[in-house]
Amino acid sequence: MTSDLSGVHDELRAVARDLLGEADSGREVAWKRVVESGWAGLEVPEALDGADATFAEVAVVLEEMGRAAACTPYFGAAVLGVGALTLLEPGPGRDGLLRDTASGAAVPAVALPGETGAACAEPSFRLKRSPRGLLLHGSAAFVPDAVGADRLLLPALAPGGVPVLIDAGPGAAGLSVDAQPLLDATRHFGHVTADGVPVEEDSVRRFTGDPEAALRRLADRAAVALACDSLGLSEAMLDATVAYAGVREQFGRPIGSFQAVKHACADMLVQITVARRLVEAAAGALSSGDPESGLTASMAKSYACGMAVDVAGKAMQLHGGIGYTWESGIHVYLKRAALNRSLFGSPASHRRRIAARYK
């Protein structure tokens, strides 16, 4: 980003690239290493042992995770978990969970359904009063990093129709978390179901300000996070393709000298450059609390995630026969890009959201 913090971002990017580069693409990155690097607590207030940074710094880490196709619960725990907690009213329960997340003592997950479009942030769960007290019902599919999380944050409609966040343990009676196998093996998603889960009053967390706006902001965070990831994996695919084109020979000369290959790589670079502008604008808008952050989030998500599938597909094609093999590793990025495109609103749904702005 072109700001006074560009030097800090460059240093953060270099550290992240070194750390994530130690693991093979698609391999699990130890959560302990992520916590020790301070990434889990980037947006946690300094008073709660965090770095008191913004989403702009988180975006740098997310881009590098996409470049490395890293397998880590960072998306669920830090992007959505910390993001949701910072939108809540301060209190001992909230502050303690933020502090534990920053230190690695807790790994939260937010049951925000991944298949939900960006324009729809209505909770999937309902909180009802009964003779037994408050009971939670509902389900959410494609919840990032729900499997393995030790705290579940469930957006729900309270009896009065006001959105709240329920803090529950994964072992609560009536609460189940089932793994959802996907073609993309670099991420983990789960299906969370609540069937009459007893909820204590002190487990109901309320949002600061407008709760509906808070949930929309959380959905926008998820969309921009995927755009950051798509930008990083696209850059990795371009770098790999350019390097391969420089050494692979055909007819006695590197294939990179052929005009058709040059044009294809140039097209990939143009797409990535446009995506970077949109992603930086969206990350900056979220960081500053810009009221137009929803619009910029949809622009970044719709373009960057669609672009990433195209770039990964071109990379596979330009690698020739080897690009279609398991050993090349390109399939890891193509599957990740395809999943990014579908999660938290398709490009078409985000374009509809943008178009509605101009009706």
Backbone torsions as a table, in degrees:
resi	resn	phi	psi	omega
1	MET	NA	142.4	178.9
2	THR	-85.4	89.6	-178.8
3	SER	-153.4	179.2	178.6
4	ASP	-65.5	-17.7	-178.9
5	LEU	-95.3	11.0	-176.6
6	SER	-60.7	-36.4	178.0
7	GLY	-66.3	-40.6	177.4
8	VAL	-63.3	-42.5	179.5
9	HIS	-64.6	-39.2	178.6
10	ASP	-63.0	-42.0	179.2
11	GLU	-66.4	-42.4	177.9
12	LEU	-62.6	-40.8	179.0
13	ARG	-63.6	-41.8	-179.2
14	ALA	-65.3	-42.8	179.1
15	VAL	-64.0	-44.7	-179.4
16	ALA	-63.6	-40.1	-178.8
17	ARG	-65.9	-38.7	178.5
18	ASP	-66.6	-46.3	-177.1
19	LEU	-66.4	-47.4	-177.5
20	LEU	-72.9	-24.6	179.2
21	GLY	-72.3	-13.1	178.9
22	GLU	-71.3	-22.4	-179.8
23	ALA	-102.1	146.4	175.9
24	ASP	-67.7	155.2	179.4
25	SER	-56.5	132.4	178.1
26	GLY	83.6	-4.5	179.0
27	ARG	-87.0	150.3	-178.3
28	GLU	-65.2	130.3	174.3
29	VAL	-97.5	125.5	-175.9
30	ALA	-57.3	125.5	179.9
31	TRP	-60.8	-30.7	178.4
32	LYS	-60.6	-39.0	178.8
33	ARG	-66.4	-39.9	178.9
34	VAL	-63.0	-43.9	-179.9
35	VAL	-65.8	-44.8	-179.6
36	GLU	-61.3	-28.2	178.4
37	SER	-77.2	-10.1	178.7
38	GLY	87.0	4.3	-175.4
39	TRP	-71.8	-32.4	-178.4
40	ALA	-65.4	-26.9	-177.7
41	GLY	-110.0	22.1	-177.7
42	LEU	-57.0	-43.9	-177.0
43	GLU	-96.2	3.0	177.3
44	VAL	-76.6	135.3	179.7
45	PRO	-56.3	149.5	-178.7
46	GLU	-61.6	-32.5	179.3
47	ALA	-65.3	-18.7	179.4
48	LEU	-109.2	27.4	176.1
49	ASP	71.0	26.4	176.7
50	GLY	-104.5	-175.0	-178.3
51	ALA	-92.7	-10.4	178.8
52	ASP	57.6	37.2	178.9
53	ALA	-93.5	-165.8	-177.3
54	THR	-126.6	178.7	179.1
55	PHE	-64.2	-23.9	178.7
56	ALA	-59.7	-39.0	177.8
57	GLU	-73.0	-37.9	176.1
58	VAL	-61.6	-37.3	-179.7
59	ALA	-61.5	-35.8	178.2
60	VAL	-62.7	-45.1	179.3
61	VAL	-65.1	-41.0	-179.2
62	LEU	-62.8	-39.2	178.7
63	GLU	-62.6	-42.5	179.8
64	GLU	-69.6	-31.2	175.8
65	MET	-66.9	-36.2	175.1
66	GLY	-67.9	-39.6	178.8
67	ARG	-61.2	-36.4	-178.9
68	ALA	-92.2	-3.3	-173.5
69	ALA	49.3	48.5	-173.6
70	ALA	-74.1	143.3	177.2
71	CYS	-104.4	105.2	-174.8
72	THR	-158.4	149.6	177.7
73	PRO	-80.6	21.6	-177.3
74	TYR	-60.1	-40.4	-178.9
75	PHE	-60.4	-48.6	-178.0
76	GLY	-72.6	-42.0	-173.4
77	ALA	-82.1	-49.6	-174.0
78	ALA	-90.1	-46.1	-176.7
79	VAL	-70.6	-53.1	-178.4
80	LEU	-88.6	-42.9	-177.8
81	GLY	-62.6	-58.1	179.2
82	VAL	-64.6	-38.3	179.1
83	GLY	-59.2	-43.5	179.3
84	ALA	-67.7	-42.1	-177.3
85	LEU	-65.0	-35.4	179.9
86	THR	-72.8	-14.1	176.9
87	LEU	-88.3	-5.8	-176.9
88	LEU	-90.3	161.9	173.7
89	GLU	-66.1	137.0	179.4
90	PRO	-61.4	148.9	178.9
91	GLY	179.9	166.3	-178.1
92	PRO	-56.6	-42.6	-179.0
93	GLY	-65.5	-47.9	179.2
94	ARG	-64.6	-47.3	-177.7
95	ASP	-63.7	-38.2	179.4
96	GLY	-65.6	-38.7	179.2
97	LEU	-70.2	-36.3	175.5
98	LEU	-62.6	-44.4	180.0
99	ARG	-64.0	-41.4	-179.9
100	ASP	-67.7	-34.5	178.1
101	THR	-67.2	-42.8	179.8
102	ALA	-63.7	-34.3	-178.3
103	SER	-87.1	-9.6	-178.4
104	GLY	88.5	1.1	179.8
105	ALA	-72.3	-21.3	178.6
106	ALA	-134.1	146.2	176.5
107	VAL	-126.4	92.8	-177.9
108	PRO	-83.5	161.7	173.3
109	ALA	-141.1	142.5	-179.3
110	VAL	-104.3	126.4	-178.4
111	ALA	-80.2	61.7	174.5
112	LEU	-95.7	114.0	-174.1
113	PRO	-63.4	127.0	-176.5
114	GLY	-69.3	-21.8	-178.6
115	GLU	-85.2	-3.4	-177.9
116	THR	-73.4	135.7	176.6
117	GLY	-67.9	156.0	-175.8
118	ALA	-63.9	-31.2	-177.4
119	ALA	-76.5	-11.8	-178.1
120	CYS	-115.0	107.2	-179.5
121	ALA	-116.8	22.0	-179.1
122	GLU	-69.2	135.2	-179.1
123	PRO	-59.7	148.0	178.3
124	SER	-89.8	-6.3	-176.4
125	PHE	-114.9	152.9	179.0
126	ARG	-126.5	134.7	178.6
127	LEU	-104.2	120.2	-175.8
128	LYS	-123.8	146.7	176.1
129	ARG	-88.4	143.1	179.7
130	SER	-147.1	171.7	175.7
131	PRO	-57.2	-22.3	179.4
132	ARG	-90.1	0.7	-177.4
133	GLY	107.2	-157.0	180.0
134	LEU	-77.1	131.8	178.1
135	LEU	-126.1	140.2	-177.6
136	LEU	-107.4	132.1	177.5
137	HIS	-130.5	152.0	174.9
138	GLY	135.5	179.6	179.1
139	SER	-154.4	157.0	177.6
140	ALA	-142.8	132.3	-179.1
141	ALA	-104.5	157.2	178.8
142	PHE	54.6	50.4	178.1
143	VAL	-85.9	120.1	-176.6
144	PRO	-61.5	126.7	171.9
145	ASP	57.7	28.8	177.8
146	ALA	-68.7	-36.4	178.9
147	VAL	-74.6	121.6	-179.3
148	GLY	99.3	-12.4	177.5
149	ALA	-72.2	143.3	178.8
150	ASP	-100.2	-2.7	172.2
151	ARG	-140.7	134.1	178.2
152	LEU	-113.7	127.8	177.4
153	LEU	-107.1	112.6	-170.9
154	LEU	-110.4	108.9	175.1
155	PRO	-65.6	130.0	-176.0
156	ALA	-145.5	156.7	173.3
157	LEU	-90.7	121.9	177.8
158	ALA	-71.5	166.3	-179.9
159	PRO	-51.3	-31.6	178.6
160	GLY	-82.7	0.8	-179.9
161	GLY	87.6	8.4	-179.8
162	VAL	-93.3	129.0	177.5
163	PRO	-65.3	134.6	176.6
164	VAL	-135.1	177.1	177.6
165	LEU	-123.1	125.7	-178.8
166	ILE	-98.1	125.6	177.9
167	ASP	-95.2	112.6	-175.7
168	ALA	-135.2	152.8	173.8
169	GLY	-86.1	146.0	-178.1
170	PRO	-62.8	-17.3	-179.4
171	GLY	-96.2	12.0	-179.0
172	ALA	-64.1	146.8	-179.9
173	ALA	-61.9	129.3	179.5
174	GLY	87.5	-2.9	-179.5
175	LEU	-107.8	125.5	180.0
176	SER	-127.4	144.9	177.6
177	VAL	-128.8	113.3	-178.2
178	ASP	-113.3	136.3	179.3
179	ALA	-67.4	143.6	175.8
180	GLN	-114.8	100.6	-180.0
181	PRO	-63.1	138.4	-178.6
182	LEU	-131.9	162.1	176.5
183	LEU	-65.1	-33.8	176.2
184	ASP	-79.3	111.7	-177.1
185	ALA	-89.1	2.5	-177.5
186	THR	-90.1	-7.2	178.8
187	ARG	-131.1	160.8	-179.9
188	HIS	-124.4	132.0	178.7
189	PHE	-131.2	155.4	-178.9
190	GLY	-138.0	162.3	175.4
191	HIS	-107.9	116.6	-176.2
192	VAL	-102.6	126.7	-179.9
193	THR	-126.7	131.5	176.3
194	ALA	-117.1	119.1	-179.0
195	ASP	-122.6	84.5	-179.6
196	GLY	69.4	44.0	-179.7
197	VAL	-74.9	122.7	177.0
198	PRO	-66.3	133.2	-177.1
199	VAL	-125.0	126.5	175.6
200	GLU	-79.8	151.2	-178.9
201	GLU	-58.8	-37.1	-177.8
202	ASP	-77.5	-1.1	175.1
203	SER	-95.2	-2.7	179.2
204	VAL	-92.0	113.5	-179.3
205	ARG	-101.3	137.2	-178.6
206	ARG	-108.6	146.8	-178.2
207	PHE	-79.9	151.2	172.3
208	THR	-81.0	129.4	-179.9
209	GLY	77.5	-148.3	-177.5
210	ASP	-73.6	113.9	-177.1
211	PRO	-66.8	-33.9	178.7
212	GLU	-67.0	-40.5	176.8
213	ALA	-65.3	-35.2	178.9
214	ALA	-64.1	-41.6	179.2
215	LEU	-68.6	-36.9	176.5
216	ARG	-64.7	-38.2	178.6
217	ARG	-65.0	-36.7	178.6
218	LEU	-66.7	-40.9	176.7
219	ALA	-64.7	-36.7	177.6
220	ASP	-66.6	-37.7	176.2
221	ARG	-58.6	-44.7	179.9
222	ALA	-62.4	-41.8	-179.3
223	ALA	-64.4	-45.2	-179.2
224	VAL	-68.5	-35.6	177.4
225	ALA	-59.8	-41.5	178.3
226	LEU	-68.7	-34.2	176.2
227	ALA	-65.1	-39.9	175.9
228	CYS	-61.1	-45.6	179.5
229	ASP	-60.7	-43.5	-179.6
230	SER	-65.4	-36.8	177.6
231	LEU	-63.2	-45.0	-179.6
232	GLY	-64.2	-43.6	-178.6
233	LEU	-69.5	-30.7	176.8
234	SER	-65.9	-41.5	177.6
235	GLU	-63.5	-38.0	177.6
236	ALA	-63.2	-39.7	179.8
237	MET	-68.9	-37.8	177.4
238	LEU	-66.2	-45.1	178.9
239	ASP	-60.1	-43.8	-179.2
240	ALA	-65.6	-38.1	-178.3
241	THR	-69.9	-43.5	178.9
242	VAL	-62.9	-42.0	179.2
243	ALA	-63.7	-42.4	-179.1
244	TYR	-67.1	-40.8	-179.1
245	ALA	-65.0	-22.5	180.0
246	GLY	-81.2	-17.9	-177.2
247	VAL	-115.6	-23.1	-179.9
248	ARG	-78.0	122.6	-177.7
249	GLU	-107.4	146.2	175.2
250	GLN	-147.1	133.3	-176.4
251	PHE	58.4	32.9	174.3
252	GLY	80.0	14.0	180.0
253	ARG	-148.8	153.0	178.9
254	PRO	-60.6	141.3	-178.8
255	ILE	-67.0	-19.4	177.2
256	GLY	-66.7	-14.7	178.5
257	SER	-84.1	-10.8	179.8
258	PHE	-78.5	138.4	-174.5
259	GLN	-62.9	-37.6	-178.9
260	ALA	-62.7	-38.5	178.9
261	VAL	-70.7	-40.0	177.3
262	LYS	-59.2	-45.0	-179.0
263	HIS	-64.1	-40.4	180.0
264	ALA	-63.0	-44.1	179.1
265	CYS	-66.7	-37.6	177.9
266	ALA	-64.1	-39.9	177.6
267	ASP	-62.7	-40.7	178.2
268	MET	-61.5	-42.3	-179.6
269	LEU	-64.1	-41.1	179.1
270	VAL	-63.0	-44.8	178.9
271	GLN	-60.4	-43.0	-179.1
272	ILE	-66.9	-38.6	179.7
273	THR	-63.5	-42.9	177.6
274	VAL	-63.9	-44.2	179.9
275	ALA	-60.9	-39.2	-179.4
276	ARG	-62.4	-41.2	178.4
277	ARG	-60.5	-44.3	-177.9
278	LEU	-68.7	-40.7	-179.0
279	VAL	-67.3	-42.5	178.6
280	GLU	-62.6	-40.3	178.8
281	ALA	-64.9	-41.5	-179.4
282	ALA	-67.2	-43.9	179.0
283	ALA	-64.2	-39.9	178.7
284	GLY	-66.3	-38.2	179.2
285	ALA	-66.0	-41.0	177.5
286	LEU	-66.0	-38.2	-178.1
287	SER	-66.1	-37.2	-175.8
288	SER	-91.6	-4.0	-178.1
289	GLY	73.5	26.1	-180.0
290	ASP	-59.0	130.7	178.3
291	PRO	-63.4	-17.0	177.9
292	GLU	-92.7	12.7	-176.5
293	SER	-62.2	-31.4	178.5
294	GLY	-63.9	-40.8	179.3
295	LEU	-66.0	-46.0	-179.6
296	THR	-68.2	-31.4	176.7
297	ALA	-64.0	-43.2	179.4
298	SER	-67.1	-37.2	177.1
299	MET	-61.9	-46.4	-178.8
300	ALA	-66.3	-45.7	-177.4
301	LYS	-64.2	-46.1	-175.9
302	SER	-65.6	-40.4	-176.8
303	TYR	-82.9	-50.9	-173.4
304	ALA	-63.4	-42.0	-176.3
305	CYS	-74.2	-33.2	173.6
306	GLY	-70.3	-40.3	178.6
307	MET	-61.1	-39.1	-175.9
308	ALA	-63.2	-38.7	178.0
309	VAL	-64.4	-41.0	180.0
310	ASP	-65.4	-44.4	-178.3
311	VAL	-66.6	-43.5	178.8
312	ALA	-64.4	-36.5	177.0
313	GLY	-65.9	-40.7	177.2
314	LYS	-65.9	-38.6	178.8
315	ALA	-61.1	-43.4	178.4
316	MET	-62.5	-41.8	-179.5
317	GLN	-66.5	-43.7	-177.3
318	LEU	-71.9	-18.8	174.0
319	HIS	-77.8	-7.5	179.9
320	GLY	70.4	-150.2	-176.5
321	GLY	-59.4	-36.4	-177.9
322	ILE	-65.4	-26.1	-179.2
323	GLY	-66.3	-21.0	-178.8
324	TYR	-93.7	0.9	-178.9
325	THR	-89.0	157.7	178.9
326	TRP	-65.2	-34.3	-174.8
327	GLU	-69.4	-25.1	-176.6
328	SER	-67.4	-30.2	179.2
329	GLY	84.2	-5.9	-178.6
330	ILE	-66.4	-30.5	-180.0
331	HIS	-59.9	-31.3	179.3
332	VAL	-60.5	-44.3	-178.1
333	TYR	-73.7	-37.6	-179.9
334	LEU	-65.2	-42.1	178.3
335	LYS	-66.2	-40.0	179.4
336	ARG	-65.4	-42.4	179.6
337	ALA	-64.2	-40.8	-179.8
338	ALA	-64.3	-37.8	178.5
339	LEU	-69.9	-41.3	177.3
340	ASN	-56.7	-39.6	-178.1
341	ARG	-63.3	-33.2	-175.3
342	SER	-87.3	-31.4	-172.8
343	LEU	-72.4	145.8	174.5
344	PHE	50.9	45.4	176.2
345	GLY	100.1	121.4	177.0
346	SER	-70.7	164.0	175.2
347	PRO	-54.9	-37.1	-179.9
348	ALA	-64.6	-41.7	-179.4
349	SER	-67.7	-35.2	177.8
350	HIS	-72.6	-34.2	175.8
351	ARG	-66.8	-36.2	175.7
352	ARG	-63.0	-38.3	178.1
353	ARG	-63.7	-40.6	178.4
354	ILE	-65.9	-44.5	-178.3
355	ALA	-63.1	-35.2	-179.4
356	ALA	-62.8	-25.1	-179.8
357	ARG	-65.2	-28.9	-173.1
358	TYR	-105.4	12.7	176.9
359	LYS	-74.1	NA	NA
